[in-house]
Amino acid sequence: MKDTICVAVGLVGGFFTAIFGGWDSALVTLVVFMAIDFFTGIITAMMKKSKHTESGGLSSKAGWFGLAKKVCTLMLIVVAVRMDILLNTNYIRDAVCISFCLNELLSIIENTSLMGIPYPPAIKKAIDVLQTKVGRTEET
């Protein structure tokens, strides 16, 4: 039984590692940022300060929508991996991972700002510049 479980876990892990183009720092960082974003979103909603509901509170619909967006993000990583393979390059996946990491970072900062965590003016200015350059709006 133990061997069967080990083989199954190995097969599943190998499959996901292959479709995501490896388990490197870019992908690990993205997954970590996604988890932090999800949990800071939950904490923000628990504090009744979420911008995703009228009441500012927790909503299973908003939570599931957020998880669905993260799954779609991971699917886009798979698309980028396949594009790298198709074009015989090795930078499309990394560029996509980095861009999604920046997006998650912005969301984490927004969530923690809503919680009342202060940020120095220089960081606020850098965030404004980044949001403008990537075309990110408040609705995103």
HUCOR-V355903 format. One record per run of one state. SS is the DSSP state (H for helix, E for strand, C for the rest). FROM is the first residue (numbers start at 1). LEN is the number of residues. Records with the same first field share a line. If there is no record, write none. Layout:
SS=FROM-LEN ; FROM-LEN
//
This chain:
C=1-1 ; 20-5 ; 47-13 ; 88-4 ; 116-5 ; 135-6
H=2-18 ; 25-22 ; 60-28 ; 92-24 ; 121-14
//
